[in-house]
Amino acid sequence: MSNAKELRERCHQLSEERREELKSVLNRYAQEYFSAKPCKAVIGNKKCKPIPIHKSIIDFERKSIYHEGCLAWPNFSKDQLREELEDLGFVLTENLYFCISIPPIQKGKKLTFAQKWMRKINDNYSAYCHNQKKLANELYSTFILDLLSIPAEEIKICKGYTLFCNYKYNFENPISIKCYSYIKRLMGKDRISEFYEDGEYKGIIVYH
């Protein structure tokens, strides 16, 4: 015969399962939303930017962590969800948006789930930047080889610079903004830049 103890055990089991589900949702959120971003929500940083993970506090009833509904919150009440997030080490704020922040890591203190979550995001971002920088160096070498192979009749010598007329970047695959920024940095270091005249692209210039 079933009794109230078994019922409470079932309730406790569901609570534990949903707590683990919450961690899983947050980890997926970090992986999908922060795939190429750092976490800037660390309290005490000058540029601390709490993360809005809800359109508004009323959206809790819709069980959606994304505006598009890509991920769903576990079936907690609003108050319980707040408590669970705080237990994981997040600091919550409510205004127009429901936001989370992370306390800074303190030497000698055990990391909370929130701090590990933030560290993983930033470690992934560092790895992403490293890979994008490596790709930029490879593409930049190809870019220089392309310029070297341009026929002389398509190159104009001007006062103070050489113009490679109408040169177009010829990357095989689309590149990220981050990768492109690294390529632009390499170009600036070597005094190479895009050239526009009256707002019209004319090619690549190499300063003498």
Accessible surface in RSA format (square Angstrom, percent):
REM  Atomic radii and reference values for relative SASA: ProtOr
REM  Chains: A
REM  Algorithm: Lee & Richards
REM  Probe-radius: 1.40
REM  Slices: 20
REM RES _ NUM      All-atoms   Total-Side   Main-Chain    Non-polar    All polar
REM                ABS   REL    ABS   REL    ABS   REL    ABS   REL    ABS   REL
RES MET A   1   233.87 121.1 153.21 101.4  80.65 192.0 130.76 111.2 103.11 136.6
RES SER A   2    93.05  78.6  73.64  98.3  19.41  44.7  36.02  76.7  57.03  79.9
RES ASN A   3    85.45  58.9  70.97  68.6  14.48  34.9  40.98  98.6  44.47  43.0
RES ALA A   4    57.35  52.7  47.21  72.9  10.14  23.1  50.59  71.2   6.76  17.9
RES LYS A   5   144.88  70.7 137.09  84.1   7.79  18.6  84.37  75.9  60.51  64.5
RES GLU A   6    87.42  50.2  81.70  61.8   5.72  13.6  34.03  65.8  53.40  43.6
RES LEU A   7   118.31  65.9 113.73  81.4   4.59  11.5 117.62  82.6   0.69   1.9
RES ARG A   8   167.25  70.2 163.16  83.2   4.09   9.7  64.81  88.6 102.44  62.1
RES GLU A   9    95.62  54.9  88.52  67.0   7.10  16.9  44.11  85.3  51.51  42.1
RES ARG A  10   120.18  50.5 116.97  59.6   3.21   7.6  43.56  59.5  76.62  46.4
RES CYS A  11    73.78  55.8  66.70  74.4   7.09  16.7  27.43  69.5  46.35  50.0
RES HIS A  12   116.03  63.4 110.64  76.9   5.39  13.8  73.94  76.2  42.09  49.0
RES GLN A  13    87.34  48.8  83.63  61.1   3.71   8.8  27.69  58.9  59.66  45.2
RES LEU A  14    53.05  29.5  53.05  38.0   0.00   0.0  53.05  37.3   0.00   0.0
RES SER A  15    34.49  29.1  30.30  40.4   4.20   9.7  22.87  48.7  11.62  16.3
RES GLU A  16    71.38  41.0  71.00  53.7   0.38   0.9  29.63  57.3  41.74  34.1
RES GLU A  17    85.66  49.2  76.10  57.6   9.56  22.8  44.22  85.5  41.44  33.8
RES ARG A  18    72.34  30.4  72.34  36.9   0.00   0.0   6.04   8.3  66.30  40.2
RES ARG A  19    62.19  26.1  62.19  31.7   0.00   0.0  26.86  36.7  35.33  21.4
RES GLU A  20    98.02  56.3  93.47  70.7   4.55  10.8  48.03  92.9  49.99  40.8
RES GLU A  21    77.70  44.6  71.64  54.2   6.06  14.4  30.40  58.8  47.30  38.6
RES LEU A  22     0.00   0.0   0.00   0.0   0.00   0.0   0.00   0.0   0.00   0.0
RES LYS A  23    60.25  29.4  60.25  37.0   0.00   0.0  17.47  15.7  42.78  45.6
RES SER A  24    58.05  49.1  51.88  69.2   6.17  14.2  27.88  59.4  30.17  42.3
RES VAL A  25    10.60   7.0  10.55   9.6   0.05   0.1  10.60   9.2   0.00   0.0
RES LEU A  26     0.00   0.0   0.00   0.0   0.00   0.0   0.00   0.0   0.00   0.0
RES ASN A  27    59.66  41.1  54.56  52.7   5.10  12.3  17.65  42.5  42.02  40.6
RES ARG A  28   110.45  46.4 110.00  56.1   0.45   1.1  40.35  55.2  70.10  42.5
RES TYR A  29     4.96   2.3   4.96   2.8   0.00   0.0   1.25   0.9   3.71   4.6
RES ALA A  30    13.15  12.1   9.92  15.3   3.23   7.4  10.05  14.2   3.10   8.2
RES GLN A  31   130.39  72.9 121.00  88.4   9.39  22.4  38.41  81.8  91.98  69.8
RES GLU A  32    81.42  46.7  57.73  43.7  23.69  56.4  36.94  71.4  44.49  36.3
RES TYR A  33    89.54  41.8  79.35  45.1  10.19  26.5  49.92  37.5  39.62  48.8
RES PHE A  34    11.59   5.8   9.06   5.6   2.53   6.6   9.06   5.5   2.53   7.3
RES SER A  35    73.14  61.8  54.75  73.1  18.39  42.4  37.24  79.3  35.89  50.3
RES ALA A  36    42.52  39.1  28.38  43.8  14.13  32.2  28.38  40.0  14.13  37.4
RES LYS A  37    89.33  43.6  89.06  54.6   0.26   0.6  63.76  57.4  25.56  27.2
RES PRO A  38    41.76  30.4  36.62  33.4   5.14  18.7  36.62  30.2   5.14  31.9
RES CYS A  39     7.51   5.7   0.00   0.0   7.51  17.7   0.00   0.0   7.51   8.1
RES LYS A  40   108.51  52.9 102.35  62.8   6.16  14.7  50.22  45.2  58.28  62.1
RES ALA A  41     0.00   0.0   0.00   0.0   0.00   0.0   0.00   0.0   0.00   0.0
RES VAL A  42    14.86   9.8  14.86  13.5   0.00   0.0  14.86  12.9   0.00   0.0
RES ILE A  43    67.67  38.5  65.70  48.9   1.97   4.8  66.24  47.7   1.43   3.9
RES GLY A  44    74.04  91.3   0.00   N/A  74.04  91.3  39.44 108.2  34.61  77.5
RES ASN A  45    80.11  55.2  67.16  64.9  12.96  31.2  14.59  35.1  65.52  63.3
RES LYS A  46   213.10 104.0 168.79 103.6  44.32 105.5 121.00 108.9  92.10  98.1
RES LYS A  47   172.16  84.0 158.34  97.2  13.82  32.9 109.64  98.7  62.52  66.6
RES CYS A  48    42.72  32.3  20.12  22.4  22.61  53.1  11.86  30.0  30.87  33.3
RES LYS A  49   142.79  69.7 138.74  85.1   4.05   9.6  82.46  74.2  60.34  64.3
RES PRO A  50    51.29  37.4  45.83  41.8   5.46  19.8  45.83  37.8   5.46  33.9
RES ILE A  51     9.53   5.4   8.43   6.3   1.10   2.7   9.53   6.9   0.00   0.0
RES PRO A  52    61.60  44.9  49.96  45.5  11.64  42.3  49.96  41.3  11.64  72.3
RES ILE A  53     1.55   0.9   0.00   0.0   1.55   3.7   1.55   1.1   0.00   0.0
RES HIS A  54     1.45   0.8   0.39   0.3   1.07   2.7   0.89   0.9   0.57   0.7
RES LYS A  55   115.63  56.4 112.12  68.8   3.51   8.4  57.60  51.8  58.03  61.8
RES SER A  56    25.60  21.6  25.60  34.2   0.00   0.0  21.41  45.6   4.19   5.9
RES ILE A  57    56.32  32.0  53.68  40.0   2.64   6.4  53.76  38.7   2.56   6.9
RES ILE A  58   121.10  68.9 108.86  81.1  12.24  29.5 115.94  83.5   5.16  14.0
RES ASP A  59    11.30   7.9  11.30  11.2   0.00   0.0   4.73  11.1   6.57   6.6
RES PHE A  60     9.21   4.6   5.79   3.6   3.42   8.9   5.91   3.6   3.30   9.5
RES GLU A  61   124.88  71.7 107.04  81.0  17.84  42.5  55.01 106.4  69.87  57.0
RES ARG A  62   160.33  67.3 134.16  68.4  26.18  62.3  54.76  74.8 105.57  64.0
RES LYS A  63    57.12  27.9  55.46  34.0   1.66   3.9  35.40  31.9  21.72  23.1
RES SER A  64    22.80  19.3  19.76  26.4   3.04   7.0  19.99  42.6   2.81   3.9
RES ILE A  65     3.38   1.9   0.00   0.0   3.38   8.1   0.16   0.1   3.22   8.7
RES TYR A  66    25.61  12.0  21.50  12.2   4.11  10.7  23.73  17.8   1.88   2.3
RES HIS A  67   121.23  66.3  83.58  58.1  37.64  96.3  62.59  64.5  58.63  68.2
RES GLU A  68   138.40  79.5  97.35  73.6  41.06  97.8  67.28 130.1  71.12  58.1
RES GLY A  69    44.66  55.1   0.00   N/A  44.66  55.1  15.81  43.4  28.85  64.6
RES CYS A  70    71.84  54.3  41.96  46.8  29.88  70.2  17.32  43.9  54.52  58.8
RES LEU A  71     4.52   2.5   1.18   0.8   3.34   8.4   3.98   2.8   0.54   1.5
RES ALA A  72    58.62  53.9  50.72  78.3   7.90  18.0  50.73  71.4   7.90  20.9
RES TRP A  73     8.28   3.3   1.34   0.7   6.94  16.3   1.34   0.7   6.94  11.3
RES PRO A  74     1.95   1.4   0.00   0.0   1.95   7.1   1.52   1.3   0.43   2.7
RES ASN A  75    93.93  64.8  80.03  77.3  13.91  33.5  17.63  42.4  76.31  73.8
RES PHE A  76    22.79  11.4  11.14   6.9  11.65  30.3  14.52   8.8   8.27  23.7
RES SER A  77    70.91  59.9  52.89  70.6  18.02  41.5  54.64 116.4  16.27  22.8
RES LYS A  78    64.32  31.4  60.59  37.2   3.73   8.9  33.19  29.9  31.14  33.2
RES ASP A  79   106.92  74.9 101.31 100.8   5.61  13.3  33.38  78.6  73.53  73.3
RES GLN A  80    59.22  33.1  56.99  41.7   2.23   5.3  20.12  42.8  39.10  29.7
RES LEU A  81     2.40   1.3   2.40   1.7   0.00   0.0   2.40   1.7   0.00   0.0
RES ARG A  82    64.24  27.0  64.24  32.7   0.00   0.0  29.53  40.4  34.71  21.0
RES GLU A  83    91.52  52.5  90.91  68.8   0.61   1.4  22.82  44.1  68.69  56.1
RES GLU A  84     1.98   1.1   1.79   1.4   0.18   0.4   0.06   0.1   1.92   1.6
RES LEU A  85     0.00   0.0   0.00   0.0   0.00   0.0   0.00   0.0   0.00   0.0
RES GLU A  86    82.21  47.2  67.77  51.3  14.44  34.4  21.39  41.4  60.82  49.7
RES ASP A  87   103.91  72.8  69.05  68.7  34.87  82.4  25.62  60.3  78.29  78.1
RES LEU A  88    15.09   8.4  13.13   9.4   1.97   4.9  15.09  10.6   0.00   0.0
RES GLY A  89    14.30  17.6   0.00   N/A  14.30  17.6  12.67  34.8   1.63   3.7
RES PHE A  90     5.00   2.5   0.00   0.0   5.00  13.0   0.00   0.0   5.00  14.3
RES VAL A  91    58.63  38.6  55.34  50.1   3.29   7.9  58.53  50.9   0.11   0.3
RES LEU A  92    17.74   9.9   0.00   0.0  17.74  44.6   0.00   0.0  17.74  47.7
RES THR A  93    68.54  48.7  62.74  63.6   5.79  13.8  62.94  84.5   5.60   8.5
RES GLU A  94    64.63  37.1  31.13  23.5  33.50  79.8  14.90  28.8  49.73  40.6
RES ASN A  95   139.29  96.1 113.68 109.9  25.62  61.7  32.78  78.9 106.52 103.0
RES LEU A  96   124.37  69.3 117.19  83.8   7.18  18.1 122.84  86.3   1.53   4.1
RES TYR A  97    93.91  43.8  91.91  52.3   2.00   5.2  48.74  36.6  45.18  55.7
RES PHE A  98     0.56   0.3   0.56   0.3   0.00   0.0   0.56   0.3   0.00   0.0
RES CYS A  99    18.98  14.4  18.98  21.2   0.00   0.0   0.12   0.3  18.86  20.3
RES ILE A 100     0.10   0.1   0.00   0.0   0.10   0.2   0.10   0.1   0.00   0.0
RES SER A 101     5.07   4.3   5.07   6.8   0.00   0.0   1.44   3.1   3.62   5.1
RES ILE A 102     0.00   0.0   0.00   0.0   0.00   0.0   0.00   0.0   0.00   0.0
RES PRO A 103    42.97  31.3  42.97  39.2   0.00   0.0  42.97  35.5   0.00   0.0
RES PRO A 104    59.70  43.5  57.45  52.4   2.25   8.2  58.06  47.9   1.64  10.2
RES ILE A 105    65.54  37.3  39.13  29.1  26.41  63.7  39.13  28.2  26.41  71.7
RES GLN A 106    94.07  52.6  87.28  63.8   6.79  16.2  30.57  65.1  63.50  48.2
RES LYS A 107   206.54 100.8 170.12 104.4  36.42  86.7 120.76 108.7  85.78  91.4
RES GLY A 108    85.59 105.5   0.00   N/A  85.59 105.5  42.74 117.3  42.84  96.0
RES LYS A 109   140.17  68.4 125.65  77.1  14.53  34.6  82.79  74.5  57.38  61.1
RES LYS A 110   185.58  90.5 155.68  95.5  29.89  71.2 107.74  97.0  77.84  82.9
RES LEU A 111    36.18  20.1  27.10  19.4   9.08  22.8  27.10  19.0   9.08  24.4
RES THR A 112    53.51  38.1  46.37  47.0   7.14  17.0  53.42  71.8   0.09   0.1
RES PHE A 113    43.48  21.8  33.39  20.7  10.10  26.3  35.66  21.6   7.82  22.4
RES ALA A 114     0.00   0.0   0.00   0.0   0.00   0.0   0.00   0.0   0.00   0.0
RES GLN A 115    14.79   8.3  14.79  10.8   0.00   0.0   0.02   0.1  14.76  11.2
RES LYS A 116   110.14  53.7 105.30  64.6   4.84  11.5  59.37  53.4  50.78  54.1
RES TRP A 117     6.97   2.8   1.38   0.7   5.59  13.1   6.19   3.3   0.79   1.3
RES MET A 118    12.93   6.7  12.93   8.6   0.00   0.0   5.09   4.3   7.85  10.4
RES ARG A 119   112.57  47.3 110.49  56.3   2.08   5.0  32.76  44.8  79.81  48.4
RES LYS A 120   125.85  61.4 122.46  75.1   3.39   8.1  76.12  68.5  49.73  53.0
RES ILE A 121     3.54   2.0   1.94   1.4   1.61   3.9   3.54   2.6   0.00   0.0
RES ASN A 122    43.90  30.3  43.05  41.6   0.85   2.1  23.86  57.4  20.05  19.4
RES ASP A 123    84.36  59.1  77.45  77.1   6.91  16.3  25.05  59.0  59.31  59.1
RES ASN A 124    73.43  50.6  67.87  65.6   5.56  13.4  16.50  39.7  56.93  55.0
RES TYR A 125    41.37  19.3  41.09  23.4   0.28   0.7  26.63  20.0  14.74  18.2
RES SER A 126    71.40  60.3  61.65  82.3   9.75  22.5  35.75  76.1  35.65  49.9
RES ALA A 127    53.36  49.1  45.51  70.2   7.85  17.9  52.58  74.0   0.78   2.1
RES TYR A 128    47.21  22.0  42.86  24.4   4.35  11.3  38.29  28.8   8.92  11.0
RES CYS A 129    20.38  15.4  20.23  22.6   0.14   0.3  13.64  34.6   6.74   7.3
RES HIS A 130   121.75  66.5 115.88  80.5   5.87  15.0  77.50  79.9  44.25  51.5
RES ASN A 131    85.05  58.7  80.29  77.6   4.76  11.5  20.50  49.3  64.55  62.4
RES GLN A 132    26.73  14.9  26.73  19.5   0.00   0.0   0.00   0.0  26.73  20.3
RES LYS A 133    99.37  48.5  99.25  60.9   0.12   0.3  48.50  43.7  50.87  54.2
RES LYS A 134   123.78  60.4 118.61  72.8   5.17  12.3  66.16  59.6  57.61  61.4
RES LEU A 135    63.79  35.5  62.32  44.6   1.47   3.7  63.45  44.6   0.34   0.9
RES ALA A 136     0.36   0.3   0.36   0.6   0.00   0.0   0.36   0.5   0.00   0.0
RES ASN A 137    71.02  49.0  67.38  65.1   3.64   8.8  24.54  59.1  46.48  44.9
RES GLU A 138    93.62  53.7  84.41  63.9   9.21  21.9  46.34  89.6  47.28  38.6
RES LEU A 139    28.66  16.0  28.56  20.4   0.10   0.2  28.66  20.1   0.00   0.0
RES TYR A 140    20.13   9.4  19.98  11.4   0.15   0.4  20.13  15.1   0.00   0.0
RES SER A 141    65.33  55.2  59.38  79.2   5.95  13.7  33.00  70.3  32.33  45.3
RES THR A 142    67.48  48.0  67.20  68.1   0.28   0.7  42.57  57.2  24.91  37.7
RES PHE A 143     2.10   1.1   0.50   0.3   1.60   4.2   1.94   1.2   0.17   0.5
RES ILE A 144    52.22  29.7  52.22  38.9   0.00   0.0  52.22  37.6   0.00   0.0
RES LEU A 145   117.36  65.4 113.36  81.1   4.00  10.1 113.68  79.8   3.68   9.9
RES ASP A 146    42.12  29.5  40.54  40.4   1.57   3.7   7.91  18.6  34.20  34.1
RES LEU A 147     8.56   4.8   7.52   5.4   1.05   2.6   7.60   5.3   0.96   2.6
RES LEU A 148   138.36  77.1 107.51  76.9  30.85  77.5 111.23  78.1  27.13  73.0
RES SER A 149    86.59  73.2  55.36  73.9  31.24  72.0  49.74 105.9  36.85  51.6
RES ILE A 150    26.65  15.2  16.54  12.3  10.11  24.4  17.99  13.0   8.67  23.5
RES PRO A 151    61.37  44.7  50.15  45.7  11.22  40.8  61.37  50.7   0.00   0.0
RES ALA A 152    82.30  75.7  66.90 103.2  15.40  35.0  68.62  96.6  13.68  36.2
RES GLU A 153   148.93  85.5 107.08  81.0  41.84  99.6  65.80 127.3  83.13  67.9
RES GLU A 154    83.18  47.8  79.10  59.8   4.09   9.7  27.67  53.5  55.51  45.3
RES ILE A 155    47.87  27.2  29.78  22.2  18.09  43.6  30.53  22.0  17.34  47.1
RES LYS A 156   115.22  56.2 111.61  68.5   3.62   8.6  61.79  55.6  53.43  56.9
RES ILE A 157   128.27  73.0 101.51  75.6  26.76  64.5 101.51  73.1  26.76  72.6
RES CYS A 158    28.93  21.9  17.73  19.8  11.20  26.3  16.38  41.5  12.55  13.5
RES LYS A 159   202.95  99.0 172.74 106.0  30.21  71.9 124.63 112.2  78.32  83.4
RES GLY A 160    40.04  49.4   0.00   N/A  40.04  49.4  30.71  84.3   9.33  20.9
RES TYR A 161    49.29  23.0  49.29  28.0   0.00   0.0  26.98  20.3  22.30  27.5
RES THR A 162    18.06  12.8  18.06  18.3   0.00   0.0   9.79  13.1   8.27  12.5
RES LEU A 163    12.44   6.9  12.44   8.9   0.00   0.0  12.44   8.7   0.00   0.0
RES PHE A 164    24.21  12.1  24.21  15.0   0.00   0.0  24.21  14.7   0.00   0.0
RES CYS A 165    34.79  26.3  28.42  31.7   6.37  15.0  12.82  32.5  21.97  23.7
RES ASN A 166    99.36  68.5  89.37  86.4   9.99  24.1  23.40  56.3  75.96  73.4
RES TYR A 167    21.20   9.9  14.98   8.5   6.21  16.2  19.48  14.6   1.71   2.1
RES LYS A 168   137.90  67.3 127.66  78.3  10.25  24.4  91.42  82.3  46.48  49.5
RES TYR A 169    58.11  27.1  34.06  19.4  24.05  62.6  34.11  25.6  24.00  29.6
RES ASN A 170   118.01  81.4 102.43  99.0  15.58  37.5  16.32  39.3 101.69  98.3
RES PHE A 171    50.35  25.2  24.92  15.4  25.43  66.2  26.85  16.3  23.50  67.3
RES GLU A 172   169.69  97.4 131.43  99.4  38.26  91.1  56.89 110.0 112.80  92.1
RES ASN A 173   105.16  72.5  99.60  96.3   5.56  13.4  24.28  58.4  80.88  78.2
RES PRO A 174   137.75 100.4 104.79  95.5  32.96 119.8 117.37  96.9  20.38 126.7
RES ILE A 175    47.91  27.3  17.51  13.0  30.40  73.3  22.30  16.1  25.60  69.5
RES SER A 176    37.50  31.7  21.84  29.1  15.66  36.1  32.71  69.7   4.79   6.7
RES ILE A 177   155.59  88.5 149.32 111.2   6.26  15.1 151.96 109.4   3.63   9.8
RES LYS A 178    61.77  30.1  57.23  35.1   4.55  10.8  20.40  18.4  41.37  44.1
RES CYS A 179     0.00   0.0   0.00   0.0   0.00   0.0   0.00   0.0   0.00   0.0
RES TYR A 180    74.67  34.9  74.67  42.5   0.00   0.0  62.75  47.2  11.92  14.7
RES SER A 181    44.97  38.0  37.36  49.9   7.60  17.5  37.38  79.6   7.59  10.6
RES TYR A 182    20.51   9.6  19.64  11.2   0.87   2.3   8.41   6.3  12.10  14.9
RES ILE A 183     0.46   0.3   0.46   0.3   0.00   0.0   0.46   0.3   0.00   0.0
RES LYS A 184    76.01  37.1  68.38  42.0   7.63  18.2  48.57  43.7  27.44  29.2
RES ARG A 185   154.32  64.8 142.52  72.6  11.81  28.1  69.99  95.7  84.33  51.1
RES LEU A 186    44.20  24.6  43.34  31.0   0.86   2.2  43.84  30.8   0.36   1.0
RES MET A 187     2.01   1.0   2.01   1.3   0.00   0.0   2.01   1.7   0.00   0.0
RES GLY A 188    50.27  62.0   0.00   N/A  50.27  62.0  34.42  94.4  15.86  35.5
RES LYS A 189   172.33  84.1 138.87  85.2  33.46  79.7  93.74  84.4  78.59  83.7
RES ASP A 190    73.72  51.6  54.90  54.6  18.82  44.5  16.86  39.7  56.86  56.7
RES ARG A 191   128.17  53.8 122.18  62.3   5.99  14.3  59.27  81.0  68.90  41.8
RES ILE A 192    12.91   7.3   9.84   7.3   3.07   7.4   9.84   7.1   3.07   8.3
RES SER A 193    34.42  29.1  33.82  45.1   0.60   1.4  31.04  66.1   3.38   4.7
RES GLU A 194    36.74  21.1  21.69  16.4  15.05  35.8   2.49   4.8  34.25  28.0
RES PHE A 195    42.79  21.4  41.97  26.0   0.82   2.1  42.79  25.9   0.00   0.0
RES TYR A 196   119.38  55.7  97.66  55.6  21.72  56.5  68.15  51.2  51.22  63.1
RES GLU A 197    91.57  52.6  85.93  65.0   5.64  13.4  23.98  46.4  67.59  55.2
RES ASP A 198   152.07 106.5 103.49 103.0  48.57 114.9  43.96 103.5 108.10 107.8
RES GLY A 199    72.90  89.9   0.00   N/A  72.90  89.9  37.19 102.1  35.70  80.0
RES GLU A 200   105.38  60.5 100.74  76.2   4.63  11.0  35.22  68.1  70.15  57.3
RES TYR A 201    43.08  20.1  31.29  17.8  11.80  30.7  30.61  23.0  12.48  15.4
RES LYS A 202    61.29  29.9  59.37  36.4   1.92   4.6  21.21  19.1  40.08  42.7
RES GLY A 203     0.00   0.0   0.00   N/A   0.00   0.0   0.00   0.0   0.00   0.0
RES ILE A 204     0.00   0.0   0.00   0.0   0.00   0.0   0.00   0.0   0.00   0.0
RES ILE A 205     5.34   3.0   5.34   4.0   0.00   0.0   5.34   3.8   0.00   0.0
RES VAL A 206    42.25  27.8  42.25  38.2   0.00   0.0  42.25  36.7   0.00   0.0
RES TYR A 207    91.05  42.5  80.62  45.9  10.42  27.1  49.99  37.6  41.06  50.6
RES HIS A 208   117.59  64.3  70.71  49.2  46.88 119.9  85.02  87.6  32.57  37.9
END  Absolute sums over single chains surface
CHAIN  1 A    13859.6      11667.5       2192.1       7605.5       6254.0
END  Absolute sums over all chains
TOTAL         13859.6      11667.5       2192.1       7605.5       6254.0
